[in-house]
Amino acid sequence: MEIYLLGPTSGLPNENRNKFSDVAQQLRARGLKVVNFFEDLETYDMVHLRRDDIRQIRITCLLNAKAFVIIEPLDGDLDAMKELEIANEKCIKELQLRDLLSKVVLYPSN
């Protein structure tokens, strides 16, 4: 099952990429499949992407996932709040980060 990372980006240092990357790494170490939209952005020419393009990429990544996890409070981030609204409308399952991080790692990845 692919799990989409949902979290705030607006107004945060480096758009919160470090937090997204850290959480993705921790979850993958537990054998989980993670969708981090920042990784998808790397396949695009960032110079020509508009904010609306990035929003669409985020939503597409979310809709392709089977579940999502909120990585930290959304604190009024409009894009993240819109993603949460879409996830709820589409009945995408919400998982709790603390539960996922508490999974025992039987075979740590190298």
Secondary structure as UniProt FT lines:
FT   STRAND          2..6
FT   TURN            10..11
FT   HELIX           13..16
FT   HELIX           17..28
FT   TURN            29..31
FT   STRAND          33..35
FT   HELIX           37..41
FT   TURN            42..43
FT   HELIX           46..48
FT   HELIX           51..64
FT   STRAND          67..70
FT   TURN            75..76
FT   HELIX           78..89
FT   TURN            90..91
FT   STRAND          93..95
FT   HELIX           97..101
//
